[in-house]
Amino acid sequence: MSSAKGRVILINKMEEVLTDRIVELDNAIVVPRAANGTNAAAQKSGVFDSDGAFVRESVTFRKVGQFNSEPDFPKENDIRFLKGRYMYGGVLFGHFGHFLVDSLARIWAVCELGDKIDGIVFTPKTNAGDLQRVARVQRRIVQALGVPHPIINTAHPLRVEKLYVPSQGIGLDDWGVGSPGFHRFVREQGGRKGAPEGRRKLYLSRSALPRQRASYLSEKILESHLEDEGYTVIHPQQHSIEEQIALYRAAEYVISPDGSPLHLLAYVGAQNLKVAVIARRSAETNLIFEQQLRAFHDCHVVTLNCLVNDWVPTSSPRPGRSSWGEFDMKLLYTSLKDANFISGDKPWGPVPEEALNEELATIEAVEGQKYHRYVPGLRP
């Protein structure tokens, strides 16, 4: 039991790593983070029961620490009343990848709750700007995954007549394998209603993203090589969420840099899927996607780390989302061929150093900052 007024209506343990749990509350209070424009790595938000006890199931945990924690209890005259039956969804992220993993961490519970709920209540990642626009955009993803319920992204504390608070069913790092309840959601509802439509072989490109999103150098050259191997290059952000799901459900072979589209692929991809994840940065996150894809589909997945350099902004201490990888093109060819993703007999030659320098100079000009070759333990 999480509180005096709540009752646990479902418990399903998964080796004590993730536990599927739904707590039913009367007159629970949902508290968003303070209204300001900051975009912090953690926040104070969540749910209190009618006695004022903080509900632990409303916390989104990460491998180290937690994203949200107990906020101050709101003043009574700041609380608005929401009549009806709702599910607490957690924190609503605008970022595609974090939305899929952090914001949808409790979506598994719709398989249990079904028509018991009138909608899903979220609290905002950043309590500023047009919160309803964020809700509209992300609701389309939720609907495409088979969940018809409306979404509330509340800037104000709400006293909810009936609130169901599911525990977290998926998360970052080792939590990416998902709980039994989340597996059931993926198996039964994760975009299964739409028809597969697309090519057998896909490359999920980052080359059309804004430069600050980063990728690896020479991606356009890699795209040309893969097109010769029969792959269709797609830019996921240029397709609707419904089109992305249809493409991923039809694909048999997918090659992709490590990144957010792989979370969606893990949720909706076909069972016979074969995936090659190309590391674009030296980081522990490289293997997360492989673990997640294997957990949901038991499919053939390889992670290929052919990096020879990480090019990092002078403002960053280590490789991350803003760094650019440089890989050995010949080694990547060999690795993809050995893993049966390509079949051509002509090895891919090394990318000329002048071409690499020119691309890096373009990135520096667009970004307005210098990049340096990352060496562990050394600062530029």
Buried (B, 14 or more C-beta within 10 A) or exposed (E): EBBEBBEBBBEBEBEEEBBBBBBBBEBBBBBBBEEEEEEEEEBBBBBBBBEEBBBBBBBBBBEEEBBBBBBEEBEEEEBEEBEEBBBBBBBBBBEBBBBBBBBBBBBBBBBBBEEBBBBBBBBBBBBBEEBEEBBEEBBEBBBBBBBEBBBBBBBBBBBBBBBBBBBBBBBBBEBBBBBBBBBBBBEEBBBEEBEEEBBEBBBBBBBBBEBEEBBBBBBEBBBEBBEEBEBBBBBBBEBEBBBBBBBBBBBEBBBBBBBBBBBBBBBBBBEEBBBBBBBBBBBEBBBBBBBBBBBBBEBBBBBBBBBEBBBBBEEBEEBBBBBBBBBBBBBBBBBBBEBEBBEEEEEBEEBEEEEBEEBBEEBBEEBEEEBBEBEEEEEE
